[in-house]
Amino acid sequence: MDIMSALTRIVGNDRVSNNPEELFIYSRDSGAQPPRHVDFVIMPTTVDEVRSILLLADEFKIPITPLGGGFTLSALVVPNRGGIVMDLRRMDRIIEVDEINRYALIEAGVSQGSLKSYLEKNHPRLQHSTPEAPPTATVVGNVLIQGHGHISPRYGLNSDMVSGMEAVLPTGEICRIGSCSLGSSWFTRGPLPDLSGLFIGWLGTTGVVTKLSIKLYPKPTYREVIVFKSDDVNLMTDAIFEATYLDMLEDFFIINQEKPDWLNHIFYVLILSGHFKEELELKKTAYKRLFKEFKDGGRVEFVEHLHPALEKRFLDVPPLAALAADFRKGGGFEYTGAILPITKVPEAWRKGMEIFRKYDMMCSYVHQVLMGNSIMFGFNYSFNRADEVEIHKTRKALEESNRLTYDLGGIVWKGEVAAQKLALERMDSNTVDLMRRIKKVMDPRGIMNPGNWDLG
Ligand SMILES: Cc1cc2nc3c(=O)[nH]c(=O)nc-3n(C[C@H](O)[C@H](O)[C@H](O)COP(=O)(O)OP(=O)(O)OC[C@H]3O[C@@H](n4cnc5c(N)ncnc54)[C@H](O)[C@@H]3O)c2cc1C
């Protein structure tokens, strides 16, 4: 069977390639994992095309890797076993925005940037939860990896914001999840058995999500950033607890970097918002008072004069929290995103520091407080992609911070294959078995992004 001709029959000449120059960019990402081989890249524009490609791949047992923006940095969209990369970015229609029922129905390739600017132009009172990822990252890719955005401390993970979904299985069935399975409205995914869990967190190993309904939220008129700093790692758990307990935050992240000197403190960055100026003032006063009185006062200090450039970057949507990341010549950047309970933050901080020291890397921390009960604790490593020694060091540091995450009782977020293996090794065996059975039902011939969540 001539696979290239068969793929061309599905999408035409322009949207499929086996040209080495074009495959090159799909064979790697900007993280620290080694490049891998790709046989074909294809860009469908319709659900029918997605289905035909999947059926062909299923018949000939060709691995398929779904790709959104490709920005996870952990090579989740770089095929482990060759085959076809299905680049979904041409499926980029914003199908509907229902302003009253507050959702946007979009195709798989709609980027964060395009949804944001569409809403700004057409529905300025509404917003979606925007991650700090580059604007060409897709909304669907982010939801499927359980990402978070600038209003997550208030409303939850972006994967909690799904109101409906359409997915194509490798066996060709097109399934709808939520109210859209009963009628034409995509306003909710419950109360029904929540089948979105068959795709969320599975890293493209169960099917291809072609449409998504994502919740929209009110967009307050007034926003302000206030920053507190401290040098006491031991205070972090209580500081996070108290700040989230007050329950008035739009966004909340914590940054620190060893150099330059002024950044070498623990900065608590709080984004506040309100529909009225008075509301914003009240929140500001409440947080200033909270930290003034915190642990008998004076141990977390208000930053009086935040540089205007910094203020702007923090207030941007998404904010530039990764400002604290030590971006180096050579452009490589990766991090272990450790989802941790907040009680573990001081220990993660200290042990993470030992890893930075061991590999002679500059400490740079960016942590996103998710809700009261968890944090995305970021062990950040930047490296020169042209320098093999640095890449090797980064992989070792990632390996150690992944292991540390599990030792602390946390979970590595969007982990590369090795981190997924660590999770499976530690996971309760009945749970692994359940995953295996689900995988078998969803993808009986094992063609979907093989190597990821490798259940044997
Ligand atoms: C500087 C920087 C900052 C970041 N900050 C954040 C942040 O603040 N919050 C955050 O959540 N993330 C962040 N990220 C991580 C990541 O870039 C984002 O989560 C991004 O939104 C992922 O979307 P993507 O389109 O790039 O997904 P991809 O990398 O393309 O895909 C992710 C996974 O989903 C699968 N997949 C993609 N589309 C489909 C589909 N339609 N059907 C089935 N499977 C699919 C892929 O196979 C892959 O396994 C950041 C990354 C960088 C580089």
The ligand as a Gaussian input file, in Angstrom:
#p B3LYP/6-31G(d) Opt

LIG

0 1
 C        6.955000      29.467000      28.002000
 C        5.846000      28.465000      28.269000
 C        4.904000      28.760000      29.234000
 C        3.870000      27.855000      29.496000
 N        2.941000      28.199000      30.423000
 C        1.863000      27.413000      30.605000
 C        0.817000      27.810000      31.480000
 O        0.838000      28.873000      32.086000
 N       -0.221000      26.974000      31.633000
 C       -0.312000      25.807000      30.975000
 O       -1.291000      25.093000      31.138000
 N        0.674000      25.403000      30.144000
 C        1.745000      26.156000      29.932000
 N        2.735000      25.752000      29.087000
 C        2.736000      24.360000      28.578000
 C        2.059000      24.157000      27.199000
 O        2.699000      24.923000      26.255000
 C        0.614000      24.532000      27.168000
 O       -0.131000      23.796000      28.109000
 C       -0.050000      24.420000      25.794000
 O       -1.284000      25.075000      25.875000
 C       -0.275000      23.032000      25.313000
 O       -1.061000      23.114000      24.140000
 P       -0.492000      22.679000      22.733000
 O       -1.490000      23.078000      21.693000
 O        0.886000      23.156000      22.560000
 O       -0.546000      21.102000      22.936000
 P        0.344000      19.975000      22.206000
 O        1.726000      20.025000      22.761000
 O        0.197000      20.080000      20.723000
 O       -0.404000      18.676000      22.697000
 C       -0.456000      18.286000      24.039000
 C       -0.930000      16.832000      24.132000
 O       -2.290000      16.730000      23.710000
 C       -2.417000      15.884000      22.563000
 N       -3.351000      16.552000      21.671000
 C       -3.273000      17.813000      21.170000
 N       -4.364000      18.097000      20.450000
 C       -5.150000      16.988000      20.478000
 C       -6.419000      16.660000      19.935000
 N       -7.119000      17.541000      19.223000
 N       -6.926000      15.438000      20.172000
 C       -6.239000      14.527000      20.911000
 N       -5.043000      14.793000      21.465000
 C       -4.507000      16.003000      21.252000
 C       -1.024000      15.759000      21.977000
 O       -0.835000      14.512000      21.341000
 C       -0.156000      15.880000      23.240000
 O       -0.062000      14.645000      23.863000
 C        3.791000      26.620000      28.790000
 C        4.751000      26.341000      27.824000
 C        5.746000      27.251000      27.537000
 C        6.704000      26.918000      26.438000

